[in-house]
Each structure stands twice: as structure tokens, then as C-alpha cells.
Amino acid sequence: MLPPRAVSGKIVVIDPGHNGGNGAHTSQINRKVDAGGFQKECDTTGTATDNGYTESRFNLAVALKLAEELRQAGATVVLTRSSDTDWGPCIDQRAAVGNDAHADVAVSIHADGGPTGGSGFHVIYPPATGLTEPIGPASKRLALDVRDSYETATGLPRSSYLGVDGLDVRTDLGGLNLSTVPKVFIECGNMRNVAEARLLTSDSFQTQAAEGIFEGLSRYLQGS
């Protein structure tokens, strides 16, 4: 593990994707908001394992573990949500949290609902064009650091069904398009794959996932 000074004094925004109450607030989360030059739903419910373990629950569990590690290392941590019983925030609000905090870095934590035969994780970053031109190069470097560290910490393979070499560039995510700080999304694994679902729902794997993301953020911040 890198020395704590890599993150000490830095501001890190952690965005656990979705929320446990989204499904009960369809009118709110289906409301269209600005996603960076186009309109998109405020949020979605996310995915779940075959046994009903929700992505939003996984996202928050990893986020809270990551937040604790970062705080112990001296970082200031801002979470876009800290419980799994409410709805939202909307995608534009999630981006605004990082912007308003003047974060050094931001990460949005997710788990994918891919094909049942697909496996692995991938990291999403914005392009160095258009709205995200100012943060594109730094976000790509962040994506590489998070990908490599997450892979080492968890032993999960890079996605077999999305992206290239564990990376994906996207222009349709409001949480990235509206960000003014370096930011990535990480899809920590495939909840629709039975073997990976067993991992994703285990506390020990969630700890490994948090450690991998922490290490990636540390590497990025050390080089900033």
C-alpha cells in the first residue's frame, strides 16, 4: 500500500450509485434533468443479483469502507449519499457535489447488470473532448490507476463483455459530463454472473474492492 501522505489533505468525493428508495419514487427518478447538453432521467434503480441483493446496497457498502480508509489516511471525504433508504440524488446533483467541494478527485461506485455469461470489471472515464475536455486527460490517468489497483486487490478479470482492456470511454453519463473535477465510474463486477454475485455480496470482497479503489486513488493523487 502507498503511504498515507498520497491522500492526506486531499478532498475526495465518493458517489455510491443509485439508492435503495429509487424504486418507490418512480416519478422523481424518471424526471428528466440536464445530463450535459441533453436530458436524461434523474436516476435509475440499478441492478441486483438473482437473489435480490441490490446494486445500491453494494455500492454504499464499498463506499463506506472506502471513506473510512481515506479518512484514516488524512483525506477529507464527501459522500453523495450515506444511507440506502432514500431516493436520488439526481445525476446532475451528484456531479455538483464534487464540483462544489472543489474535489481533487471523484469516483462513482457501481456494479453492472451484464450478460449472465459475462465476467469482470471495468472503469469508465470521459473523453478529452466537448464538455469534459478539461478533465479528460486527468480522468483517463485516474481510470488507469484505479483499474490496475482494483485488479490487483480483487483478482477479478477485466470485463469480457464491455470496454477494451478494462476501460470504457462514455459520453452519455451526466455524472461525468457535468463534472469539473477528475472523475471515473467503476463497475466493480457483474451482478448477473452467479459466481461474481457470490463475491460481490460478501463482506470480505467488498473490503478488497474498497482497498483496490483506495490504492488507485492514492496512486493518482501521488502523481498529481
Buried (B, 14 or more C-beta within 10 A) or exposed (E): EBEBEBBEEBBBBBBBBBBBBBBEBEEBBEBEBBBBEEEBBBBBBBBBBEEEBBBBBBBBBBBBBBBEBBEEBEBBBBBBBEEBEBBBBBBBBBBBBBBEBEBBBBBBBBBBBBEEEBBBBBBBBBBBEEBBEEBBBBBBBBBBBBBBBBBEBBEBEBBBBBBEEBBBBBBEBBBBBBBBBBBBBBBBBBBBBEEBBEBBBEEEBBBBBBBBBBBBBBBBBEEE
